C-alpha cells in the first residue's frame, strides 16, 4: 500500500487526468488480481478519492528524499592491517577489499585482486566507520549562536511533527571534525525539551550543500522522546503541563491514544477504498503521522531516559500501546536494569562516565557499558556532543578501562561494536553498514594504531568505498564554507 | 554484607588515622617505571622512597630501609599526583542543583568572593577524582553560573547573553587550592593564590556589551584599588572619592595590583590575548591565561611575556566568534614557542579525568610526551606557585604519588594506588560502590541490601 506499482499509478493518472487540476495526488489501490490489471485498475479509479497533493501521508514519493550519491571510488585493498570487524572477530594482519562501494572480502588469506589500489595497512588498524547515534551536529552547529540554534522546538511538549532535517545546517564545521574522528554515519536528533521532540534523521557524514545530499538512503526515521527532568522543567516553568514525571507519562499516553485513533481512521479509510466503498479521507496531521508511523513499526523510538525506573515505565507504555522502543539514550542507570534491557532487546546508548550534572544523571558510572556487555545487552557509546563525537573510540576505551578495573574486561573485538554495529542496529541500518561484512557499504576507517588508544588518529576514512578524509592528503580534507577566510585553519593538522 | 562491613572498618580506620599526626612511616614503591617530572627524570624500573609524608629519594638504585613498607609496582607506572589547574571540584556538586554550587559569587560581590569557604572535603566527586589519580585541585571561581556540564539538547539553552545592572563585576573572585586527601576536615591547602577574571565575550557581556568597556572597567577597578590602598584612612572617614566597588572588592584587588597575586584571565580570541598582554605589562600584573584557543596565533608574544596558559586540549571547534581559530595543535604550538602549558579538562564532570586524556590527545597533535606529562603535574603546580611542595617526584616534596596500570595519559589505563602526603588513599568512590552493588549476578534480595 505504501508505494503503488508505477504502472497502476500511470493508469490511474491517465483515466482521471481530465478531472484533475495540476496540483493533486491520487490515492491509488493496488490490483488484487494480476490477471486483470486493466479492468481492476479502471474500477479502482472510479472510486479512488482524489486528494490534494500532500494530503495523503503515503501518497507519492517520500518528501525530502535523499539525493545522496557516493563519491567516486575504486577497487581498493587495505592490506596487512589489524582488523576489528565489529562482529566479534579480531584479525591480525588481514586484508579488506572494497569494490563498487561495498565491502567484498575481509580476512587473513584474502588476496588483493588485480587492478586494485593497494593501501599498505601494516601497523595500522581497520574498523568499520564510527556511528554516532546521538548527535546534534547541524541543528546545534558551531558557532553556537542563537541564529543557528535550531535543535529544540520548545513551544509544545509534543512536537512529533517537527523533523530534525529541516533544522540541519550542512555547513556546520562539526561534521568535518567528526569525520576526522572516523565518524561516517550520524543520527541527528531534535533536543530533549519535549516529551516528543520530533523526527530524527540519519546522515552520511559527507560534505554536501543540502541536507538531502547527506541523507542515508533507506534509513528509517526515529522519533525522539524524552523522559524525566527536561520536559517537566521546561513546561513546568511555563506554568503548564507537564510539570511532574506523572505529567510526563500522562502526556505520552494521551498522545498514543490519539495516534492509535488516527491510524485506525486511515486504515479504515484505505480498507474501504480497497473494497470500492465510498469513504471520506481523514485530515492529515503531521504530528500523528509520526506517532502512527511508530505504531506501524516504521519509525523507531529513540528515547532520552536516564533513570532505571523511568526506562521501565517507558517499556510499560510501549506494551500498553503496542510499539517497540529501539534505544534508550543517555541511560545513566541502564546498568541497574541491564538484564531487563537485554531481555527486551532494547539497546542503550550512554557515555563512558559523563554524569552527575543533574539529579537524573547522578548515578551515572563508568562501568555502565561493561556491566551491560556482561549482561548481554546491546550497548552503545554515544556523544550528544560535538567534541566527544570526535573521540568516540577513546570514550569507548575509557569504558573498557572501567570494566577492567572491576573485573569485567571487554575485548576490543566486542567494544568496537559499541560505536559501530550496535548503533547501526539501534538505527535500523545494520543491514547496510556497521560492520566489516561482505555486501555492506564500505564505510571503513584506517587508524594509525589501536583505536582505543588516546594516541591513535583516524588516518583515512572511507564512505561507500570513497575516500572522504585523509589526514596526510590535503585533497581529502574538506572545509566548511563558514571556515573559509577565517583565522583558523579548519579541521586538519 | 561482608563487603559492607569491611568498608565501614576501612572508613573508621581512616578517620582514626586522620586524627593522628602524619604517621612516621617509611614506604618504598619499588619496581615501577617512574615518570618523576623531577631531576631523576624517567626511570624504567626504580624506587620512590617516602618518609613521614615526604619523598626522600627517587632513583634506580635506592637502598630500601629494613623497616620500610614495600609497595610492589613492577609492571606499573609511577607518577606524581595529577593537579587540576582550574576546576570547580570541591565547590560544585550537581550542576543543575544551584544550592550545591559554590563556584561563583552571585550578584553581591566580585573580586572579594573567596572560593575557599565553599570547599567541601566530603564532596562525593572528590573520591571519584582521587581514584582517577588526581591529588590536588586549583579551585577557580567562575562568573555567573558555574560548570559547563549542561547538554546541548536539554532544553536549558540560554542565549540571553546580557546581565542586569548591578551585576557588573568582571572579577570572578579569589582562587584556592585544595587537597583531595580522604579523611580531612579542612581541604584548603592555600587560599587567595590568584584572582579570576573573564574577558572576551563573557567579560564584555558583564561590562555592558563590549570589549572596550570591559578593559576600561578593569583598568578603573585596578586604579581604584591603588587609590584605595593609599587612602584607606580617608575612605574610613568618608573623605575619599566614591568607588563603584565595595571595600571588600578593593581590598581583594590590592595584591593583584601589587603583582603579588596572579590574575587568571579567561580569554579566547587572539586580539583579546594581545590586549590583555599589553594591559598586564602596563599595569605590571602577573598573568595566567585560561582557554586561549587562539593562543597559537600570538604564541611568541605570550612566550615573550612569560605568561603561562591553561589549555583545554580538546577545544577544536569554532564554537563562537572568539574561537574561530581553535585547533588541536594549540597546546603543541604554544609549548614549541616556549610557553608553559597546563592542560585541563572541560570544567564539568569530565574535568575529573579528562585532563590527562586531553594531554594524551595533545601528544598526537604536536606536544612532546614529556611536556604532556608535565602539563598535568609539574606545570600546573609551577603556574600556581605550588611547585615547592607538589608536582614532581623529588626529595623534599609531598609524597603525592600515583601508581598506574600503564601510561597515565592512556584512556584504558587506570590508577591502582594513590598516595597523598604519603598516606595511601582508599580506592573507592560512590560510583564504584554503585558498580559493585549492581555487579551482574543473581540475588534474592533487592540491591539495596547489598
Interface residues (C-beta under 8 A of the other chain):
Chain A: X136 X140 X142 X143 X144 X145 X146 X149 X151 X152 X154 X173 X174 X177 X189 X190 X191 X192 X193 X194 X229 X230 X231 X233 X234 X304 X335 X336 X338 X339 X353 X354 X355 X356 X357 X358 X359 X362 X363 X364 X365 X366 X367 X371 X374 X375 X384 X385 X386 X387 X390 X391 X394 X397 X398 X400 X401 X402 X404 X405 X406 X408 X452 X453 X454 X455 X456 X457 X482 X483 X486 X487 X488 X489 X491 X493
Chain B: X93 X94 X95 X96 X97 X125 X147 X149 X150 X151 X152 X153 X154 X155 X156 X157 X159 X270 X294 X297 X314 X315 X316 X317 X318 X319 X320 X321 X323 X324 X325 X326 X327 X328 X329 X346 X348 X349 X350 X353 X357 X360 X361 X363 X364 X365 X366 X405 X409 X410 X411 X412 X413 X414 X431 X432 X434 X435 X436 X438 X439 X440 X447
